[in-house]
Amino acid sequence: MFADLIATLNKTVIPQTMPVAVKIVREKIDLPKIKVTTRMMSICQQIAFSRYYGWSTLSSRENSYCVLGASCSGLIKTPSRVLDGEVNCYVYQRDTESAKNMQEKMPRIPYGTSHVVTYPITRPIENLTPDLIVMYVNSAQAMRFIQAFLYRDGGEFIFKSSGDAGVCSRGVAEVYNTGKPTIEIPCLGDRRFAMAQDFEIIVSFPFSYINYLIEGLEATHKNGIRYPIPFQIPEMCDLPDSYITNKDDFKN
């Protein structure tokens, strides 16, 4: 299935970095050999290792560095300093009440995750089925994903953002909890510590959505919605008179 997805993405979206498979491990399983396992990491850094370097990564509560990523992914119980807004009060919000209100809206996987595994879909891990796929794209590519998500049923695509904990809360936790795709803006930590670029937008979708996505991308591509977007070049440019060819130019 990954092969079909990769072929479709390369034809219709042309991603600049590798799509990343994410597995939330909540049951006892035999974990495969993973390249990065002991480094202190946040969720966004795990995804960065996979999408930029092609590495597989594994985090547990012992080597999960960011309290937001660890609590959003269910590796730890969400600490009171997060729930009561202490971590974002006077930074993202003006007072404790507004900071607490933001945290109450943030998606989190219930506590009980033992490990978070990430790996590029170009290097699948045998006997490990991911829960979701995370991609970083530009706005035009994000448009193509929205068109693909709406191909079957239409309607509108709605996404939410807190301006913080972007990929760990919305890109991972929300998709895991709801089983629906989402689009999110990378947060400050993702940009500073995990190399998210100014132009990038997060697109995340459940593993079970792959066939729907392939169908939507392929069909809309066939119907003429292409990336890169083809410009409509005018027949005549608005040039100064001295730049425009005239009859004298054709005498030689």
SULWOSUL-V902717 format. One record per residue. N is the residue number from 1. RES is the residue in one small letter. SS is DSSP state (H for helix, E for strand, C for the rest). Layout:
# SULWOSUL-V902717
n=N res=RES ss=SS
n=N res=RES ss=SS
This chain:
# SULWOSUL-V902717
n=1 res=m ss=C
n=2 res=f ss=H
n=3 res=a ss=H
n=4 res=d ss=H
n=5 res=l ss=H
n=6 res=i ss=H
n=7 res=a ss=H
n=8 res=t ss=H
n=9 res=l ss=H
n=10 res=n ss=H
n=11 res=k ss=H
n=12 res=t ss=H
n=13 res=v ss=C
n=14 res=i ss=C
n=15 res=p ss=C
n=16 res=q ss=C
n=17 res=t ss=C
n=18 res=m ss=C
n=19 res=p ss=C
n=20 res=v ss=E
n=21 res=a ss=E
n=22 res=v ss=E
n=23 res=k ss=E
n=24 res=i ss=E
n=25 res=v ss=E
n=26 res=r ss=C
n=27 res=e ss=C
n=28 res=k ss=C
n=29 res=i ss=C
n=30 res=d ss=C
n=31 res=l ss=C
n=32 res=p ss=C
n=33 res=k ss=C
n=34 res=i ss=C
n=35 res=k ss=C
n=36 res=v ss=E
n=37 res=t ss=C
n=38 res=t ss=C
n=39 res=r ss=C
n=40 res=m ss=C
n=41 res=m ss=E
n=42 res=s ss=C
n=43 res=i ss=H
n=44 res=c ss=H
n=45 res=q ss=H
n=46 res=q ss=H
n=47 res=i ss=H
n=48 res=a ss=H
n=49 res=f ss=H
n=50 res=s ss=H
n=51 res=r ss=H
n=52 res=y ss=H
n=53 res=y ss=H
n=54 res=g ss=C
n=55 res=w ss=C
n=56 res=s ss=C
n=57 res=t ss=E
n=58 res=l ss=E
n=59 res=s ss=E
n=60 res=s ss=C
n=61 res=r ss=C
n=62 res=e ss=C
n=63 res=n ss=C
n=64 res=s ss=E
n=65 res=y ss=C
n=66 res=c ss=C
n=67 res=v ss=H
n=68 res=l ss=H
n=69 res=g ss=H
n=70 res=a ss=H
n=71 res=s ss=H
n=72 res=c ss=H
n=73 res=s ss=C
n=74 res=g ss=C
n=75 res=l ss=C
n=76 res=i ss=C
n=77 res=k ss=C
n=78 res=t ss=C
n=79 res=p ss=C
n=80 res=s ss=H
n=81 res=r ss=H
n=82 res=v ss=H
n=83 res=l ss=H
n=84 res=d ss=C
n=85 res=g ss=C
n=86 res=e ss=C
n=87 res=v ss=C
n=88 res=n ss=C
n=89 res=c ss=E
n=90 res=y ss=C
n=91 res=v ss=C
n=92 res=y ss=C
n=93 res=q ss=E
n=94 res=r ss=C
n=95 res=d ss=C
n=96 res=t ss=H
n=97 res=e ss=H
n=98 res=s ss=H
n=99 res=a ss=H
n=100 res=k ss=H
n=101 res=n ss=H
n=102 res=m ss=H
n=103 res=q ss=H
n=104 res=e ss=H
n=105 res=k ss=H
n=106 res=m ss=C
n=107 res=p ss=C
n=108 res=r ss=C
n=109 res=i ss=C
n=110 res=p ss=C
n=111 res=y ss=C
n=112 res=g ss=C
n=113 res=t ss=C
n=114 res=s ss=C
n=115 res=h ss=E
n=116 res=v ss=E
n=117 res=v ss=E
n=118 res=t ss=E
n=119 res=y ss=E
n=120 res=p ss=E
n=121 res=i ss=H
n=122 res=t ss=H
n=123 res=r ss=H
n=124 res=p ss=C
n=125 res=i ss=C
n=126 res=e ss=C
n=127 res=n ss=C
n=128 res=l ss=C
n=129 res=t ss=C
n=130 res=p ss=C
n=131 res=d ss=C
n=132 res=l ss=E
n=133 res=i ss=E
n=134 res=v ss=E
n=135 res=m ss=E
n=136 res=y ss=E
n=137 res=v ss=E
n=138 res=n ss=C
n=139 res=s ss=H
n=140 res=a ss=H
n=141 res=q ss=H
n=142 res=a ss=H
n=143 res=m ss=H
n=144 res=r ss=H
n=145 res=f ss=H
n=146 res=i ss=H
n=147 res=q ss=H
n=148 res=a ss=H
n=149 res=f ss=H
n=150 res=l ss=C
n=151 res=y ss=C
n=152 res=r ss=C
n=153 res=d ss=C
n=154 res=g ss=C
n=155 res=g ss=C
n=156 res=e ss=C
n=157 res=f ss=C
n=158 res=i ss=C
n=159 res=f ss=C
n=160 res=k ss=C
n=161 res=s ss=C
n=162 res=s ss=C
n=163 res=g ss=C
n=164 res=d ss=C
n=165 res=a ss=C
n=166 res=g ss=H
n=167 res=v ss=H
n=168 res=c ss=H
n=169 res=s ss=H
n=170 res=r ss=H
n=171 res=g ss=H
n=172 res=v ss=H
n=173 res=a ss=H
n=174 res=e ss=H
n=175 res=v ss=H
n=176 res=y ss=H
n=177 res=n ss=H
n=178 res=t ss=H
n=179 res=g ss=C
n=180 res=k ss=C
n=181 res=p ss=C
n=182 res=t ss=E
n=183 res=i ss=E
n=184 res=e ss=E
n=185 res=i ss=E
n=186 res=p ss=C
n=187 res=c ss=C
n=188 res=l ss=H
n=189 res=g ss=H
n=190 res=d ss=H
n=191 res=r ss=H
n=192 res=r ss=H
n=193 res=f ss=H
n=194 res=a ss=C
n=195 res=m ss=C
n=196 res=a ss=C
n=197 res=q ss=C
n=198 res=d ss=C
n=199 res=f ss=C
n=200 res=e ss=C
n=201 res=i ss=E
n=202 res=i ss=E
n=203 res=v ss=E
n=204 res=s ss=E
n=205 res=f ss=E
n=206 res=p ss=E
n=207 res=f ss=H
n=208 res=s ss=H
n=209 res=y ss=H
n=210 res=i ss=H
n=211 res=n ss=H
n=212 res=y ss=H
n=213 res=l ss=H
n=214 res=i ss=H
n=215 res=e ss=H
n=216 res=g ss=H
n=217 res=l ss=H
n=218 res=e ss=H
n=219 res=a ss=H
n=220 res=t ss=H
n=221 res=h ss=H
n=222 res=k ss=H
n=223 res=n ss=C
n=224 res=g ss=C
n=225 res=i ss=C
n=226 res=r ss=C
n=227 res=y ss=C
n=228 res=p ss=C
n=229 res=i ss=C
n=230 res=p ss=C
n=231 res=f ss=C
n=232 res=q ss=C
n=233 res=i ss=C
n=234 res=p ss=C
n=235 res=e ss=C
n=236 res=m ss=C
n=237 res=c ss=C
n=238 res=d ss=C
n=239 res=l ss=C
n=240 res=p ss=C
n=241 res=d ss=H
n=242 res=s ss=H
n=243 res=y ss=H
n=244 res=i ss=C
n=245 res=t ss=C
n=246 res=n ss=C
n=247 res=k ss=H
n=248 res=d ss=H
n=249 res=d ss=H
n=250 res=f ss=H
n=251 res=k ss=C
n=252 res=n ss=C
